[in-house]
Amino acid sequence: MDEGYFGERVAAVYDEHSAGMFDPAVVGPAVDLLAELAGDGAALEFAVGTRRIALPLAERGVRLAGMRVEDRWGGWRREPFTHLSPAHVSVYVRR
């Protein structure tokens, strides 16, 4: 039986395989940039399942907004997003 992407098999090893995402050196720049971009406004954080970004944002007084893509980068330091980028950061603004 296919469990799908988020089945028990994946959940059993998720933390082990994803530990680097929770490193303060990774979370810090992400939260800093999102809080800067939100300013006095709001942010919409799609990867909210682990709450690793959403909770620090909420602690700074930032959560939910409408959506329109404003920018897309290849990382939290605003690297250009290309077909070679291993990840992306998409910035949405309220419509």
C-alpha positions, 0 to 999 in steps of 0.5 A, spaced: 500 500 500 502 506 497 503 511 503 504 517 499 509 522 501 508 523 508 506 516 510 509 513 516 515 510 513 517 517 511 515 520 518 519 515 521 526 518 518 524 525 517 527 528 523 534 524 522 534 526 514 532 533 515 536 535 522 540 541 518 533 545 516 533 546 524 540 548 525 540 556 528 544 557 522 539 556 517 533 558 521 536 565 523 537 568 516 530 565 514 526 568 519 531 575 519 529 576 512 522 574 512 521 579 518 524 584 514 520 583 508 514 583 512 515 589 516 509 592 519 505 587 515 504 580 515 507 573 512 505 567 509 509 561 511 508 555 506 512 550 510 509 551 516 508 543 518 514 543 522 513 550 525 521 551 525 519 558 521 512 560 523 513 560 530 519 565 530 516 569 525 510 569 530 514 571 536 516 577 532 509 579 531 509 577 523 502 570 520 497 570 515 497 574 508 494 574 501 498 571 496 502 574 489 509 572 488 513 578 488 520 575 488 523 568 488 531 566 490 535 560 490 536 561 498 535 565 504 541 570 502 537 572 495 541 568 491 539 568 484 534 562 482 536 558 476 534 551 474 541 549 478 538 551 485 537 546 490 532 550 493 527 556 492 525 562 497 518 565 494 516 571 496 509 573 496 505 580 497 498 581 499 494 582 493 
